[in-house]
Amino acid sequence: MINQVNTYRAIGVILIFLYHCVYCFGTYNDLKIHWHVQALTSLMWSGVNLFFIASGFINGKNFIFCKNIRQFIIKRIARIVPLYFLFIFIGIIFSLKENNFFYSENYDIFIPLFFLSGMDFINQNIGPAYFSITWSLSVEIQLYILTVFILLIKTTTTKLLIFCSIFLLSLIAPYLDKDISHFGFIMHIDEYLAGVFIRYIFENKISFNSKIFQCIHFEYYWIVIPFLTYLLRSDLNLGNAMFDNILLLFYTSLFYFILKLDFVKSKFLNTIGVNCYFIYLFHMVIFYGICCTFKYFHLLGHSMLSVLISFFLTLFLSVLSMKYFENPSRLGLIKILSNTKWLN
């Protein structure tokens, strides 16, 4: 099942990579069909939603089998912290030179340092391009904290009731107050809990044999919804509650489809999925470096060429990072934290 999850995460990180490197940097401008590419990549920001669904699916096993809470905390810290703070450290070093990619005058570096980047998108300065992507890690940490609180509940019925209540509230709340969608936690808790729900379905081998589900073909929505979204694009956009629900249905259906049919056997996609954390954190700065290098040496070439080079360079560096930094640091931190008394 882990291969399917990695394939799903690979799709998410590829969408985000294209959104940032093609849409945000405007590398579609010199294409003859530039407006088509612009329209297509403008929606790829939603690739981050796949990460929250996959995260809910992975951590959903803890909800179902009530794994040791202490071990859950230790493993999450060991996975997130080393690479994240390496990313922050690099950003601080380059921000001292006041380069616009790393530095903005009114940005407080303590915001990403304490995982606060995703608290409020509207009233909070999410900073220069380099630090802007830290918001998702902030939301992820908040979701982990929620997971810990739910795991502390011993009664299964109570736990299930709270779980369902939070999920329904997260779906309804944006319709009641548009301003509530400013907060990253509220925007993405429904995706995280949807991932948990899918995990529950697969762990308990629940099959939808009723005539209703057979007629609906839940897992085939991933084909229909892109067309529906395209037709409604003038009315539905980022921050729209209905659009958020459509994306939730789209990506959960895609995930269910991948898990159920097990049709993807690509080692390449699996490699991308395994290393998606590094790719997500560092892809923009690597692309920025490639663009600056091309400009400095007056290298000719299509701007989309820099996107392709950046992707494979990022993937290559992610493999090295996993082997020589992430895995050793994760195992070392697990060992240290396992012997720490305050976590006992």
C-alpha positions as CSV (number, residue, x, y, z in Angstrom):
1,M,0.0,0.0,0.0
2,I,2.9,2.3,0.6
3,N,3.8,2.4,-3.1
4,Q,0.3,3.7,-3.9
5,V,0.7,6.4,-1.2
6,N,4.1,7.4,-2.7
7,T,2.5,7.6,-6.1
8,Y,-0.2,9.8,-4.8
9,R,2.3,12.1,-3.0
10,A,4.4,12.2,-6.2
11,I,1.4,13.6,-8.1
12,G,0.9,16.2,-5.4
13,V,4.5,17.4,-5.4
14,I,4.7,17.5,-9.3
15,L,1.6,19.7,-9.3
16,I,3.1,22.1,-6.7
17,F,6.4,22.1,-8.6
18,L,4.7,23.1,-11.8
19,Y,2.6,25.7,-10.0
20,H,5.5,27.5,-8.5
21,C,8.1,27.1,-11.3
22,V,5.7,27.6,-14.3
23,Y,2.9,29.7,-13.0
24,C,4.4,31.8,-10.2
25,F,7.6,32.5,-12.1
26,G,5.7,33.1,-15.4
27,T,7.8,30.7,-17.4
28,Y,4.9,30.1,-19.7
29,N,5.2,33.5,-21.3
30,D,7.3,32.5,-24.3
31,L,5.1,29.6,-25.2
32,K,2.7,29.9,-28.2
33,I,-0.1,28.4,-26.1
34,H,1.0,30.4,-23.0
35,W,-2.6,31.2,-21.9
36,H,-3.5,27.5,-21.9
37,V,-0.5,26.7,-19.8
38,Q,-1.2,29.6,-17.5
39,A,-4.8,28.5,-17.0
40,L,-3.8,24.9,-16.4
41,T,-1.0,25.6,-13.9
42,S,-3.0,28.2,-12.0
43,L,-5.0,25.5,-10.3
44,M,-2.0,23.3,-9.5
45,W,-1.6,25.0,-6.1
46,S,-4.2,22.5,-4.9
47,G,-1.5,19.8,-5.2
48,V,-0.7,20.5,-1.6
49,N,-4.1,19.1,-0.7
50,L,-2.9,15.7,-1.6
51,F,-0.2,15.9,1.1
52,F,-2.8,16.4,3.8
53,I,-5.0,13.5,2.6
54,A,-2.0,11.2,2.4
55,S,-0.9,12.4,5.9
56,G,-4.3,11.6,7.3
57,F,-4.2,8.2,5.6
58,I,-0.7,7.4,7.0
59,N,-1.5,8.7,10.5
60,G,-5.0,7.1,10.4
61,K,-3.5,3.8,11.5
62,N,-2.9,5.5,14.9
63,F,-6.5,6.4,15.2
64,I,-7.6,2.9,14.4
65,F,-5.2,0.8,16.4
66,C,-4.4,3.3,19.2
67,K,-0.7,3.2,18.7
68,N,1.6,4.5,21.5
69,I,1.2,8.3,21.6
70,R,4.8,8.9,22.7
71,Q,6.1,7.0,19.7
72,F,3.8,8.9,17.4
73,I,5.2,12.2,18.7
74,I,8.8,11.0,18.5
75,K,8.5,9.8,14.9
76,R,6.7,12.9,13.7
77,I,9.4,15.2,15.3
78,A,12.2,13.1,13.9
79,R,10.7,13.2,10.4
80,I,9.8,16.9,10.2
81,V,12.4,18.8,12.3
82,P,15.9,18.0,10.9
83,L,15.2,18.9,7.2
84,Y,12.9,21.8,8.1
85,F,15.4,23.5,10.3
86,L,18.1,23.0,7.7
87,F,15.8,24.7,5.3
88,I,15.2,27.6,7.8
89,F,19.0,27.9,8.5
90,I,19.8,28.2,4.8
91,G,17.1,30.8,4.4
92,I,18.3,32.9,7.3
93,I,21.9,32.9,5.9
94,F,20.8,34.1,2.5
95,S,18.3,36.6,3.9
96,L,21.1,38.5,5.6
97,K,22.1,39.6,2.1
98,E,18.6,41.1,1.7
99,N,17.9,39.3,-1.6
100,N,14.2,39.7,-2.5
101,F,13.8,35.9,-2.8
102,F,14.9,35.4,0.8
103,Y,14.2,38.7,2.4
104,S,11.3,41.1,3.0
105,E,11.6,44.0,5.4
106,N,8.5,43.4,7.5
107,Y,8.9,39.6,7.8
108,D,9.4,38.1,11.2
109,I,11.7,35.1,11.0
110,F,10.3,33.7,14.2
111,I,7.0,32.9,12.4
112,P,8.4,29.9,10.4
113,L,10.8,29.1,13.2
114,F,7.9,28.2,15.5
115,F,5.7,26.7,12.8
116,L,3.3,29.7,12.8
117,S,3.3,30.4,9.1
118,G,-0.1,28.9,8.3
119,M,-2.1,30.5,11.2
120,D,-3.8,33.3,9.3
121,F,-3.2,33.8,5.5
122,I,-4.9,37.2,5.3
123,N,-3.7,39.1,8.3
124,Q,-0.2,37.5,8.4
125,N,2.8,38.3,6.2
126,I,3.8,34.9,4.9
127,G,7.1,36.4,3.9
128,P,9.4,36.2,0.8
129,A,9.1,33.4,-1.7
130,Y,11.7,31.2,0.1
131,F,9.8,31.1,3.4
132,S,6.2,31.2,2.0
133,I,5.9,27.5,1.6
134,T,6.5,26.9,5.3
135,W,2.8,27.5,5.9
136,S,1.9,23.9,5.1
137,L,4.4,22.6,7.7
138,S,2.7,24.8,10.2
139,V,-0.7,23.3,9.4
140,E,0.8,19.8,9.5
141,I,2.1,20.3,13.0
142,Q,-1.4,21.6,14.1
143,L,-3.0,18.5,12.6
144,Y,-0.5,16.3,14.6
145,I,-1.4,18.1,17.8
146,L,-5.1,17.4,17.0
147,T,-4.2,13.7,16.4
148,V,-2.5,13.6,19.8
149,F,-5.6,15.0,21.6
150,I,-7.9,12.5,19.9
151,L,-5.6,9.7,20.7
152,L,-5.8,10.6,24.4
153,I,-9.5,9.7,24.3
154,K,-9.8,6.1,25.4
155,T,-13.4,5.5,24.5
156,T,-13.8,4.5,20.8
157,T,-17.3,5.8,20.6
158,T,-16.4,9.2,21.9
159,K,-13.3,9.3,19.7
160,L,-15.5,8.5,16.6
161,L,-18.1,11.1,17.6
162,I,-15.5,13.9,18.0
163,F,-13.8,12.8,14.7
164,C,-17.1,13.0,12.8
165,S,-18.1,16.3,14.4
166,I,-14.8,18.0,13.5
167,F,-15.0,16.7,10.0
168,L,-18.6,18.0,9.5
169,L,-17.8,21.4,11.0
170,S,-14.8,21.8,8.8
171,L,-17.0,21.2,5.7
172,I,-19.8,23.6,6.9
173,A,-17.8,26.4,8.5
174,P,-16.5,28.1,5.3
175,Y,-20.2,28.4,4.1
176,L,-21.1,30.2,7.3
177,D,-18.2,32.7,7.4
178,K,-15.8,33.3,4.5
179,D,-13.2,34.8,6.7
180,I,-12.8,31.5,8.5
181,S,-11.1,30.1,5.4
182,H,-8.1,32.4,6.1
183,F,-6.8,29.9,8.6
184,G,-4.8,27.0,7.3
185,F,-5.8,24.5,9.9
186,I,-9.5,25.0,9.1
187,M,-8.9,25.0,5.4
188,H,-7.2,21.6,5.4
189,I,-8.5,19.6,8.4
190,D,-11.2,18.1,6.2
191,E,-8.6,16.7,3.8
192,Y,-6.6,15.2,6.7
193,L,-9.7,13.6,8.3
194,A,-10.8,12.3,4.8
195,G,-7.4,10.5,4.6
196,V,-8.1,9.0,8.0
197,F,-11.6,7.9,6.8
198,I,-10.1,6.2,3.7
199,R,-7.6,4.4,6.0
200,Y,-10.5,3.1,8.1
201,I,-12.2,1.8,5.0
202,F,-9.1,-0.1,3.8
203,E,-8.1,-1.4,7.3
204,N,-11.5,-2.8,8.0
205,K,-12.0,-4.0,4.4
206,I,-15.3,-2.1,4.0
207,S,-16.7,-2.6,0.5
208,F,-19.5,-0.5,-0.9
209,N,-21.7,-3.2,-2.4
210,S,-25.0,-1.2,-2.1
211,K,-26.8,-0.4,-5.4
212,I,-26.4,3.3,-4.7
213,F,-22.6,3.2,-4.6
214,Q,-22.5,0.9,-7.5
215,C,-24.4,3.4,-9.5
216,I,-22.4,6.4,-8.3
217,H,-19.0,4.8,-9.0
218,F,-17.3,6.9,-6.4
219,E,-13.8,6.1,-7.6
220,Y,-14.4,7.4,-11.1
221,Y,-15.2,11.0,-10.0
222,W,-11.5,11.8,-10.7
223,I,-12.4,11.7,-14.4
224,V,-15.5,13.9,-14.3
225,I,-14.6,16.6,-11.8
226,P,-11.8,18.3,-13.8
227,F,-14.3,19.1,-16.5
228,L,-16.9,20.3,-14.0
229,T,-14.3,22.5,-12.4
230,Y,-13.2,24.0,-15.8
231,L,-16.9,24.9,-16.6
232,L,-17.3,26.6,-13.2
233,R,-13.9,28.3,-13.1
234,S,-15.3,31.8,-13.4
235,D,-17.3,31.5,-10.2
236,L,-15.2,29.1,-8.2
237,N,-11.7,30.0,-7.0
238,L,-9.4,29.9,-4.0
239,G,-11.3,30.7,-0.9
240,N,-14.6,29.5,-2.3
241,A,-16.2,26.9,0.0
242,M,-17.9,24.9,-2.9
243,F,-14.6,24.8,-4.9
244,D,-12.8,23.5,-1.8
245,N,-15.4,20.7,-1.5
246,I,-15.1,19.9,-5.2
247,L,-11.3,19.6,-4.8
248,L,-11.8,17.4,-1.7
249,L,-14.1,15.1,-3.6
250,F,-11.7,15.1,-6.6
251,Y,-8.5,14.2,-4.7
252,T,-10.1,11.7,-2.3
253,S,-11.6,10.0,-5.2
254,L,-8.3,9.9,-7.0
255,F,-6.6,8.5,-3.9
256,Y,-9.3,5.9,-3.5
257,F,-8.9,5.0,-7.1
258,I,-5.1,4.5,-6.9
259,L,-5.4,2.5,-3.7
260,K,-8.2,0.2,-4.9
261,L,-6.9,-0.6,-8.4
262,D,-3.2,-0.6,-7.6
263,F,-2.5,0.3,-11.2
264,V,0.7,2.3,-10.8
265,K,4.0,0.3,-10.6
266,S,6.3,3.2,-11.6
267,K,9.6,3.2,-9.7
268,F,10.1,6.8,-10.9
269,L,6.9,8.0,-9.3
270,N,7.7,6.0,-6.2
271,T,11.1,7.7,-5.9
272,I,9.5,11.1,-6.2
273,G,6.9,10.2,-3.5
274,V,9.5,8.9,-1.1
275,N,11.5,12.1,-1.5
276,C,8.6,14.5,-1.7
277,Y,9.5,16.4,1.5
278,F,12.8,17.6,0.3
279,I,11.4,18.3,-3.2
280,Y,8.6,20.4,-1.6
281,L,10.9,22.4,0.6
282,F,13.7,23.1,-1.8
283,H,12.3,23.1,-5.3
284,M,11.7,26.8,-5.6
285,V,15.1,27.9,-4.4
286,I,16.8,25.4,-6.8
287,F,14.7,26.7,-9.6
288,Y,15.6,30.2,-8.6
289,G,19.3,29.3,-8.6
290,I,19.0,27.7,-12.0
291,C,17.4,30.8,-13.4
292,C,20.0,33.1,-11.9
293,T,22.8,30.9,-13.3
294,F,21.3,31.0,-16.8
295,K,21.0,34.7,-16.6
296,Y,24.5,35.3,-15.2
297,F,26.2,33.2,-17.9
298,H,23.8,34.5,-20.7
299,L,22.8,30.9,-21.5
300,L,20.3,30.7,-24.2
301,G,17.3,28.4,-24.1
302,H,13.6,28.1,-23.6
303,S,12.5,29.1,-20.1
304,M,10.7,25.7,-19.8
305,L,14.1,24.1,-20.1
306,S,15.1,25.5,-16.8
307,V,11.9,24.0,-15.3
308,L,12.9,20.5,-16.6
309,I,16.6,20.9,-15.4
310,S,15.4,22.1,-12.0
311,F,13.1,19.2,-11.5
312,F,15.7,16.5,-12.2
313,L,18.3,18.4,-10.1
314,T,15.9,18.7,-7.2
315,L,15.0,15.0,-7.5
316,F,18.7,14.0,-7.6
317,L,19.5,16.2,-4.5
318,S,16.5,14.8,-2.7
319,V,17.8,11.2,-3.1
320,L,21.2,12.3,-1.7
321,S,19.5,14.1,1.1
322,M,17.4,11.1,2.1
323,K,20.4,8.8,2.1
324,Y,23.0,11.0,3.8
325,F,21.0,13.4,5.9
326,E,17.3,12.7,6.4
327,N,17.5,9.0,7.3
328,P,20.6,9.3,9.6
329,S,19.2,12.4,11.3
330,R,15.8,10.8,11.7
331,L,17.2,7.6,13.3
332,G,19.6,9.5,15.5
333,L,16.8,11.8,16.7
334,I,14.5,8.9,17.4
335,K,17.2,7.3,19.5
336,I,17.8,10.6,21.5
337,L,14.1,11.3,22.0
338,S,13.4,7.7,23.1
339,N,15.8,8.1,25.9
340,T,14.5,11.6,26.9
341,K,12.7,11.5,30.2
342,W,10.2,14.4,29.5
343,L,8.6,12.3,26.8
344,N,8.0,9.3,29.1
